[in-house]
Amino acid sequence: MSPFLFWIATVCMTALLLTAAACLYRMALGPGAADRAVAFDTLANVFISIICVLCVAWDSVLYFDAVWILTLVGFLGSASIARYLERGRVF
């Protein structure tokens, strides 16, 4: 890996870890259920982004299938939470 790519990956990982810490803070102390749901959805996206940055840094495509699955599960989870908060039931 080139030194420039290593530096960029380090900066991205630092920003993603700070974002994850902010999301965990909001999940723990959020004033409402909607705030916690948005923080959970953002944390899932941050986790997916961390996997993508690690795949680029390690020059590997091994975990990109896991990224697709986690993206789908995260979307379905956030959609069901939003529907529950709106209607009081999922189905």
C-alpha positions in Angstrom: 0.0 0.0 0.0 1.3 3.4 -0.8 2.0 5.9 2.0 -0.7 8.3 0.7 -3.3 5.6 0.8 -2.2 4.6 4.2 -2.5 8.2 5.4 -6.0 8.6 3.9 -7.2 5.3 5.4 -5.9 6.4 8.8 -7.7 9.7 8.6 -10.9 8.0 7.4 -10.8 5.4 10.3 -10.2 8.2 12.8 -13.2 10.1 11.5 -15.4 7.0 11.5 -14.4 6.0 15.0 -15.2 9.5 16.3 -18.6 9.3 14.5 -19.2 5.9 16.1 -18.5 7.4 19.5 -20.9 10.2 18.9 -23.6 7.7 17.8 -23.1 5.6 20.9 -23.4 8.7 23.0 -26.7 9.6 21.3 -28.0 6.0 21.6 -27.3 6.1 25.4 -28.6 9.5 26.2 -31.0 10.3 23.4 -34.1 12.1 24.5 -36.5 10.1 22.4 -36.9 6.8 20.6 -36.6 8.4 17.2 -33.2 9.9 18.2 -32.0 6.5 19.3 -33.3 4.9 16.0 -31.4 7.4 13.9 -28.3 6.9 15.9 -28.6 3.1 15.5 -29.0 3.5 11.7 -26.0 5.8 11.5 -23.9 3.5 13.6 -24.8 0.6 11.3 -23.6 2.7 8.3 -20.4 3.7 10.1 -19.7 0.0 10.8 -20.2 -0.8 7.1 -17.9 2.1 6.2 -15.2 0.8 8.5 -15.4 -2.6 6.8 -15.1 -0.9 3.4 -12.1 1.2 4.5 -10.4 -1.9 5.9 -11.0 -3.8 2.7 -9.3 -1.0 0.7 -6.4 -0.7 3.2 -5.8 -4.5 3.2 -6.3 -4.7 -0.6 -8.9 -7.4 -0.2 -12.4 -7.9 -1.6 -13.1 -10.8 0.8 -15.6 -8.8 3.0 -17.5 -6.9 0.4 -20.2 -9.7 0.5 -20.6 -9.0 4.2 -21.0 -5.3 3.4 -24.0 -6.1 1.0 -25.7 -8.2 3.7 -25.1 -5.7 6.5 -26.5 -2.9 4.3 -29.6 -4.9 3.6 -30.1 -5.8 7.3 -29.4 -2.2 8.4 -32.0 -0.9 5.9 -34.7 -3.4 6.9 -34.0 -2.7 10.6 -34.2 1.1 10.2 -37.4 0.8 8.1 -39.1 -1.5 10.6 -38.1 0.8 13.5 -39.5 3.8 11.7 -42.7 1.9 10.9 -43.0 0.9 14.5 -42.5 4.5 15.8 -45.1 5.8 13.3 -47.9 3.2 13.7 -47.1 1.4 17.0 -46.8 -1.9 15.2 -44.5 -3.3 12.5 -47.0 -5.2 10.3 
